[in-house]
Every structure is written in structure tokens, then in C-alpha cells.
Amino acid sequence: MKIAGLLLAAGAGRRLGTPKALVRDAAGVPWVVLAGRLLRSAGCSPLVVVVGASADRVRAELAAEPVEVVEATDWAEGMGASLRAGLHALASEHDVPLPSPDHGAGIAVALVVPVDVPGLTPDVLRRVAARADRSALVRATYGGRPGHPVVLGRDHWDGVIAAAVGDQGARAYFAEHPPVEVECGDLADGRDVDTVDDLPDGHRIG
């Protein structure tokens, strides 16, 4: 079963003062590169990165990475626009109908990660992905708090695309189709970063 990685990295990071994709860790590696490598380390292939704000700069950071870059021209709408763009790209460029939920060459699942959760680990992604199949909806939780990554089985992509508006991502679809929750609080804190005060030690803007 093929699991695609879908990295949402289009936002402007207004509260942070810079696109989160361009924040750097203590070694100077941009978050967009770190998150892409994280998805690949968990076995995701292909890997689609959705860019938007400062798209040219983010593309330049990804030039040496084995990823496919998709630009969400309506990125300012919020996460919904990025999610729609990424799923459209996977469906149109990669999907091959599967003869059964567990066999075939096409992509059965998208494992979705936003770029602003720097504390994620490969073990978190693997634990959530272990519950994946073509009909799956799965969401990581941290002490019972919903978070990322999220698994979207191929059977749900059209519904998620239709419901993904504003900054909600898949939230509205999940309200109608509750996902399986996989607790990952023993592996990571799952916190997203919104302000400079939220940055992990050593991580920096620019």
C-alpha cells in the first residue's frame, strides 16, 4: 500500500512574522526541509509540498530535496486551500484505481503534516500510519488533544476537498465523519508554533 506524504507549508505565519516554512532549526535547516525529511523517514512516497506565501523562497530551499512542489495560489484563504491543492495534485498526478483496499500500485492514503509542528518524530508518523488504509480516517492526539499527523484514505479525498474551507483543513469533514484517534502523547508533545515565544530552543526566524 502506497502512503503519500502531504506537507502543508503555504501559510504566511503572520503572528510569527515570517512564513513558518522558512523558520530554521539550530543547525540552520528550514522547517520545510526538516518536515519533508521526516515524512520520507516514515516511508512516505511520493511527497508533495504545498507552498504559497514566499513561494519562490520556499521552492529554493527545496531545490535539492526529492519532493514535488505544488503552489496554492489561494493560500491566503487558510489551511483549507493548501489541503485542497495537495489532494488535487495527488489525485490527478498519481492516483491509479486500486483493485482492492489492500493491493495495487496507486496511492491509497495521504499522511498530512503541517510545517509548524517541529516536535513530530518518525515514531509518531509510523504509529498513525499503521492504522492507514484506503477507507481510513485517523488523527493523532496528545493527551486527548487533537493534532497531527492526519491520515486521509483515498475514499475520503473528494469529501475532504469539498469540505476544506477557510482555516479549518479537514475539521469540518471530521465533524461529520469522526476519525480514529491514536494517542501519541508518549512520543511527542504535538504542539504547533504560532509566535516567537513558541519556538523551540535554538530555532530562529530567517
N, C-alpha and C positions, 0 to 999 in steps of 0.2 A: 504494500500500500504506500503510495507516494503522499508525503506531507509537505506542502509548500510552506515556506516562511513568508509572512507578510508583515513588513516593518513600516509602521506609520510614523513618518518623520517630516510632516509638511507644515506644522504649526510655526507661528512667529514667536512664540514664547514671550508674549507682551509683558507679563508680570515679572519675568526673569530678565528681560531687556535684550534678549538675543534668541534666535531660533535654537531650540534645545538640541537639535541635530548637531550643532556646532560647538556645544559645550565640550570641554576636554577633561580627560582624567589626569591623574598626577603625572603620567608619562607623556601627556600631550596628545593622546589619541582621541579623536572626536567620538562623541557618543554614537553617532550614526554608524561609524565603523565598528565600534565595540558591540553594538546590538546586532549588527549583521553577522559578525563572527560568532556571537552567542547562538544565534539561530542555526548557523551552519554546524556548530559543535554539537547541537542536539539532533543533527541528521536531517535538517530541512533542506529540500531541493525540489524545485528552484527556489530562489529567494528574490522576492520583489520588494523594492524600497519605494515608498511613495513620498515624493518631495513636493514642496510648494513654496513657502517663504524662502527667500535667498536660494532659489533652486540652483542657480549656476554654481554658487559656492559649495553647496552640499554635493552636487554632482562631481565637482572637482575633488572633493575629499574621497569620493567613492571610485575614482578613476581606476585604481589598481585592485579593486575588490571584485570578486566574481558574483556580481548582483545584476539584476535588471532594474533600471530606474524608470519609474512612471511618475509623470507630473500631474498633480491635481490642480488644474487651473482655477478651480473654485475653492481652494484650500481655506480661504478666509471664512467660509461658512462654518467650519469646525471639523471635528473628527469624522463626522458622517461622510463628508466629501472625500476624505482620504480613504476611508473604508470602501466606499463605492468604487473609487478609482482602482484600488488594488484588486478587489474581487472581479471587477470587469476585466482587468488585464489578465488575471489568472484564467478566467473562464474563456476569454476569446483567443488567447495565445497558446494555452497549454492544455485545456481540458479535452480529454478523449473519453467518450462514454465507456463506463465500466460494465462488463457483463454480469458482475455481481458486486455486492458491497465490499468484498474482501479480495478481489482479484482483478487485475487489469493494469494497463500501462498509464492510465490517466491519473490526474490528481484527485484524490478522494477527500482531502482535508486541507484547510488553511489554518496554520498556527499563527495567531495575531499577537503582535507585541508593539506597544508604543515606545518611542525612543526615550521617553523620560522616566524609565524605571531602572536606574543604573544598578540596583541591588539584585536584579534577577541572576539566577545561576543556571547552568546546564541541567542540574538535577531537578529544578523546578519545571523546566520545559519538558524534560523527559517524563516526569510524573504525570503531568497534564496530558501529554501526547499519548501516553499509554492507554488512555481511555478513548482514543480517537477512532472513528470510522466514518464512513460516508454519511451516516444519518445522525452523527453525534453533535451535541452542543455541550461544551464543557467550559467551566470557568474556574480559575484558581481563586482560592480565598486565603486570607491571612488572619487568623484568629476570628474566623467567621465573616470578615470584611471582604466584599467582592473586589477582585483585582485582575491582574493579567499574569500569564498569557490566557488567551481565549482560543478554544478550538471551534471552528465552524466547519461542519461536514458539508460536502458538496450539495447535498439535498436541500440545504438551507440558504445557499448563496443568493438565489433570486429574492427570497423573502427578506433577507438582511439588507440587500441593496435597496429594496423598495422602502424599508422602514428606517434606514440610516439617514437622518436629517439633523441639521444643526450640529451641536457638540455632543450628541448622545451616543454616537457609534452604534453598537448593537443593543443598547439598553432597551429601546422600545420593543425590539423583536424578542428579547429575553423576557420581557414582562408578559408576553403572550405565550412564549414557549420556554418555560423555565429550564435553564441548563443544569447539568450535573455539576455539583460543586466539589472541587478537590482541594482539601486543606493543605497548604504549603507553608504555614507559619513556622514550621520547624526547620525550614530550609532557607528562608529569606524573609525580609520584612514587607516586601511588595510595595513600598512607598513610591509614589510618583513625586517628581520635583517640580515645584511651581515658582519658587522665589530663590533668591541668592542664599537666604538663610537655610534653605532645604538642601543645599549642595553637600554631598559627602566631602569629608576631609580631603584636601588636595585637588579636588575638581574645581575647574575655573572656567570663566567666560572668556572666549577669544583665544 
